[in-house]
Every structure is written in structure tokens, then in C-alpha cells.
Amino acid sequence: MPIKNAQRTAPAYQHYKQISYENLAASWFTADGWEVFMPITDHDRKTDLVVADDNHYYRIQVKSLESGDDNVFVENKWREANIDYVIYFSRTSNWGYITPAFSEARRRLNSAGHVRFHQHQKPFARAFDKA
């Protein structure tokens, strides 16, 4: 039986967890038939994923929250970057939101136009279709 011996620092653990959500979203997009591109680096570009069909490309930022309350405010951390959507995953509950990129400094996560999804591939795909 494999045993994990590595002890991660809190910042490293947070980074690993965030990357896991990016990979999860990429997997769900792939399962839904999208082409998925993952930049090697996204420093100052705020693009975690690019998804494409035959005619359209969408730049996506993936975030996770330490909240089970979807009435929280989320910060705009992509101000100068040209992205299309932000996908939020709750780390403490089994839901997330797909939101168009917004220009305000912050906005309620459950604002009009933000689409909630259950953290599973099929509800995620339906939510992206509505976004």
C-alpha cells in the first residue's frame, strides 16, 4: 500500500489544492468534448485554461474558496488580463460557479449571470453551456 511521506508546508498544500481544481476542470472540459490547453506559465496573464471548439477559444481562470456560503464577495484578481470566464470551486461544499469575467473590484459570487454547478462532470458541463 502506498504511503505518502512528504510533509507539505501550508502554502505548498494550498498550491497543490488549487492545481487540483484546475486539473479537475480541464478533465471535465475534455470529457465534454472541448479541446483544452494549459499554459506552462500564466504569470500576469491569469489564464489557467484555454478551451476551444472548432471556432471559439475561451480563456479561463480557476479559483477555489474556503467558504460554504455562495453569498460571499469574490475579488477581481484579473483586472488587466483578457479572460472570458472564472470558475470558482468551494473547498468546503460540493458546488461551484462559472462566472463571466467582471470589471468591478468585487462582486457577490451568487450574482445574476453567475451559474452554479454541482461538483460533478455533467452538472459542470450543463453550467458552462448556460454561462
C-alpha positions as CSV (number, residue, x, y, z in Angstrom):
1,M,0.0,0.0,0.0
2,P,1.5,3.4,-0.9
3,I,2.3,5.7,1.9
4,K,2.7,9.4,1.4
5,N,5.7,10.5,3.5
6,A,6.0,14.1,2.2
7,Q,5.0,16.8,4.7
8,R,3.9,19.9,2.8
9,T,4.0,23.4,4.1
10,A,0.7,25.2,4.3
11,P,1.5,27.4,1.2
12,A,2.6,24.4,-0.8
13,Y,-0.6,22.5,0.2
14,Q,-2.7,25.4,-0.9
15,H,-0.9,25.5,-4.2
16,Y,-1.4,21.7,-4.8
17,K,-5.0,22.0,-3.9
18,Q,-5.5,24.9,-6.4
19,I,-3.8,23.0,-9.1
20,S,-6.1,20.0,-8.4
21,Y,-9.1,22.2,-9.2
22,E,-7.5,23.4,-12.5
23,N,-6.9,19.8,-13.5
24,L,-10.4,18.8,-12.5
25,A,-11.9,21.5,-14.6
26,A,-9.6,20.5,-17.5
27,S,-10.7,16.9,-17.2
28,W,-14.4,17.8,-17.2
29,F,-14.0,20.1,-20.3
30,T,-12.2,17.2,-22.0
31,A,-14.9,14.7,-21.1
32,D,-17.4,17.2,-22.6
33,G,-15.6,17.3,-26.0
34,W,-13.7,20.6,-25.7
35,E,-10.0,21.0,-26.7
36,V,-8.2,22.0,-23.5
37,F,-4.9,23.9,-23.5
38,M,-3.0,24.5,-20.2
39,P,-0.3,27.3,-20.3
40,I,3.0,26.3,-18.9
41,T,3.1,29.6,-17.1
42,D,0.3,32.1,-16.6
43,H,2.2,34.7,-14.6
44,D,0.4,38.1,-15.1
45,R,-1.9,36.6,-17.8
46,K,-4.3,34.9,-15.3
47,T,-5.1,32.2,-17.8
48,D,-5.2,28.7,-16.2
49,L,-7.0,27.0,-19.1
50,V,-7.9,27.7,-22.7
51,V,-10.9,25.7,-24.0
52,A,-11.8,25.6,-27.7
53,D,-14.3,24.1,-30.1
54,D,-13.7,24.5,-33.8
55,N,-14.5,28.2,-33.9
56,H,-14.1,29.7,-30.4
57,Y,-11.4,30.0,-27.8
58,Y,-12.2,30.9,-24.2
59,R,-9.6,31.9,-21.6
60,I,-10.5,30.7,-18.1
61,Q,-9.2,31.5,-14.6
62,V,-9.9,28.8,-11.9
63,K,-10.2,29.8,-8.3
64,S,-11.2,28.0,-5.1
65,L,-12.9,29.3,-2.0
66,E,-12.7,28.4,1.7
67,S,-16.4,29.0,2.0
68,G,-19.6,27.0,2.0
69,D,-21.7,30.2,1.6
70,D,-22.3,31.3,-2.0
71,N,-23.4,34.8,-0.9
72,V,-19.7,35.8,-0.3
73,F,-17.9,38.5,-2.3
74,V,-15.2,37.4,-4.7
75,E,-12.3,39.7,-5.7
76,N,-11.4,40.6,-9.2
77,K,-7.8,39.4,-9.5
78,W,-7.5,39.5,-13.3
79,R,-8.0,43.3,-13.9
80,E,-5.6,43.8,-16.7
81,A,-5.9,40.2,-18.1
82,N,-8.1,39.4,-21.0
83,I,-10.1,36.4,-19.8
84,D,-13.6,35.2,-20.6
85,Y,-14.7,33.2,-17.5
86,V,-13.8,32.5,-13.9
87,I,-14.6,29.1,-12.4
88,Y,-14.9,29.0,-8.6
89,F,-14.9,25.8,-6.6
90,S,-16.0,25.7,-3.0
91,R,-13.4,23.7,-1.0
92,T,-15.8,23.1,1.9
93,S,-19.0,22.2,-0.1
94,N,-19.9,20.3,-3.2
95,W,-20.7,23.3,-5.5
96,G,-19.0,25.9,-7.7
97,Y,-19.8,28.8,-10.0
98,I,-19.0,29.7,-13.6
99,T,-18.9,33.5,-14.0
100,P,-18.2,35.8,-16.9
101,A,-15.1,37.9,-16.1
102,F,-16.3,41.1,-14.4
103,S,-14.8,44.6,-14.2
104,E,-15.8,45.6,-10.7
105,A,-13.3,45.2,-7.9
106,R,-15.5,42.6,-6.3
107,R,-18.9,41.0,-6.8
108,R,-21.2,38.6,-5.0
109,L,-20.5,35.0,-6.1
110,N,-24.2,34.3,-6.5
111,S,-24.9,37.4,-8.6
112,A,-27.2,37.3,-11.6
113,G,-25.5,35.8,-14.6
114,H,-23.3,33.5,-12.5
115,V,-24.1,29.9,-13.0
116,R,-24.0,27.5,-10.0
117,F,-23.0,23.8,-10.6
118,H,-22.7,20.6,-8.5
119,Q,-19.1,19.4,-8.4
120,H,-19.5,16.6,-11.0
121,Q,-18.8,16.5,-14.7
122,K,-22.3,16.5,-16.1
123,P,-23.7,19.4,-14.0
124,F,-20.5,21.3,-14.7
125,A,-20.9,20.8,-18.5
126,R,-24.5,22.0,-18.3
127,A,-23.5,25.0,-16.3
128,F,-20.8,26.0,-18.9
129,D,-23.4,25.7,-21.6
130,K,-25.5,28.3,-19.8
131,A,-22.7,30.7,-18.9
